């Protein structure tokens, strides 16, 4: 997660206005702030936090197909395989399968939730790995999306 985020006046205004929606810059900044300034230094390497664009990128089909995303036109690939390819570089060098905690902020229809994956490398062992969705409005749910399950089972984020 990039902790060098520029916050503009319009970003601050979305916090001040109770009727405004919090934007992705504030979400990314706050998660970076917590990771860098609140979490003890000895714990920082054990948590991977993706930025707010990660989930969006998984589901965003590019409007133009070029050399770097030619796989999008490959009918032999499943949708989950294409989704993986869209974000595989985001996971490179993060070694999430060895981390006890992975956090993914997700915006669905203007509403932010936090996907919490505990011990993703232990998904084959019952009750050791879990996926929860922290939702301020709804509490916590253990109902992951089919894509999340596919991604964890495939091991493709290594």
C-alpha positions in Angstrom: 0.0 0.0 0.0 1.4 3.4 -1.0 1.6 5.6 2.1 2.7 8.6 0.0 -0.8 9.8 -0.8 -1.7 13.4 -1.6 -4.9 14.5 0.0 -6.7 17.5 -1.7 -9.3 19.9 -0.3 -12.1 17.9 -2.0 -10.9 14.8 -0.2 -11.1 16.5 3.2 -14.5 17.9 2.3 -15.9 14.4 1.9 -15.0 13.8 5.5 -16.5 17.0 6.8 -19.8 16.6 4.9 -22.0 14.0 6.7 -24.0 13.5 3.4 -20.9 13.0 1.2 -19.4 9.6 0.5 -15.9 8.8 1.5 -13.6 8.5 -1.5 -10.9 6.0 -2.3 -8.1 8.4 -1.6 -9.3 8.8 2.0 -9.7 5.0 2.4 -6.2 4.4 1.0 -4.6 7.1 3.1 -6.3 5.9 6.3 -5.3 2.2 5.8 -1.7 3.4 5.1 -1.8 5.6 8.2 -3.0 2.7 10.4 -0.4 0.4 8.9 2.5 2.9 9.3 1.6 4.8 12.4 -0.7 2.6 14.6 0.4 -1.0 13.9 3.6 -1.9 15.8 6.6 -2.1 13.5 7.2 -5.8 14.3 3.7 -6.6 12.9 3.8 -4.6 9.7 5.4 -7.3 7.6 2.7 -9.8 8.6 -0.1 -7.9 7.0 -0.8 -7.2 3.3 -3.1 -4.3 2.6 -4.2 -3.8 -1.0 -5.4 -0.4 -2.2 -8.9 0.5 -3.1 -8.4 -0.1 -6.8 -7.4 -3.8 -6.4 -11.0 -5.1 -6.3 -12.1 -2.7 -9.0 -9.3 -3.8 -11.3 -10.2 -7.5 -10.8 -13.7 -6.8 -12.3 -12.8 -4.1 -14.8 -12.6 -5.4 -18.4 -10.4 -3.0 -20.4 -12.2 -1.1 -23.2 -9.1 -1.5 -25.5 -7.4 -4.8 -26.0 -3.6 -4.4 -26.4 -0.5 -6.5 -26.1 -0.4 -6.3 -22.3 -4.0 -7.5 -22.0 -4.5 -9.7 -25.0 -5.6 -12.5 -22.7 -9.0 -10.7 -22.4 -9.8 -11.9 -25.9 -8.8 -15.5 -25.2 -12.0 -17.6 -25.1 -10.1 -20.6 -23.6 -9.6 -18.7 -20.3 -12.3 -18.7 -17.6 -13.5 -15.4 -16.1 -11.6 -16.2 -12.9 -8.4 -16.8 -14.9 -8.8 -13.4 -16.6 -9.6 -11.7 -13.3 -6.4 -13.2 -11.9 -4.3 -12.0 -14.8 -5.7 -8.5 -14.3 -4.2 -8.2 -10.8 -1.3 -10.8 -10.8 1.3 -8.1 -10.7 -0.3 -6.5 -7.7 0.4 -9.6 -5.7 3.9 -10.2 -7.0 6.5 -9.9 -4.2 3.9 -9.7 -1.5 3.9 -13.4 -0.6 0.4 -13.3 0.7 0.2 -17.1 1.2 2.7 -16.7 4.1 0.9 -13.8 5.8 -1.6 -14.2 8.6 -3.7 -11.3 7.4 -4.7 -9.7 4.1 -7.0 -6.7 3.9 -8.9 -5.6 0.8 -11.0 -2.4 0.8 -14.0 -2.8 -1.6 -16.5 -0.2 -2.7 -19.8 -1.6 -3.9 -22.3 1.0 -5.1 -20.7 3.7 -3.1 -20.6 1.7 0.1 -17.2 0.6 1.6 -16.6 -2.8 3.1 -13.3 -4.4 4.2 -12.6 -8.0 3.1 -10.4 -9.7 5.7 -8.6 -12.9 4.8 -6.9 -14.7 7.6 -4.2 -17.2 6.9 -4.8 -17.5 3.1 -2.1 -20.1 2.8 -4.0 -22.5 5.1 -7.2 -22.6 3.0 -6.9 -26.4 2.6 -7.1 -26.9 6.4 -10.6 -26.6 7.8 -11.1 -23.7 10.3 -7.6 -22.3 9.8 -8.3 -19.9 7.0 -11.3 -17.5 6.8 -12.7 -14.7 4.7 -14.9 -12.1 6.5 -16.5 -9.0 5.2 -16.5 -6.1 7.7 -19.4 -3.8 7.0 -20.1 -0.9 9.3 -23.8 -1.0 8.2 -24.3 -4.8 8.4 -21.7 -6.1 10.8 -19.4 -9.0 9.8 -20.3 -11.6 7.3 -18.5 -14.8 6.3 -20.0 -14.9 2.8 -17.1 -14.5 0.3 -17.7 -14.0 -3.4 -17.3 -17.0 -5.7 -14.3 -15.2 -7.3 -12.6 -14.9 -3.9 -13.0 -18.6 -3.2 -11.7 -19.4 -6.7 -8.7 -17.1 -6.2 -7.8 -18.7 -2.8 -8.2 -22.3 -4.1 -6.2 -21.6 -7.2 -3.2 -20.3 -5.3 -2.6 -17.9 -8.2 -1.8 -14.9 -6.1 1.5 -16.4 -5.1 
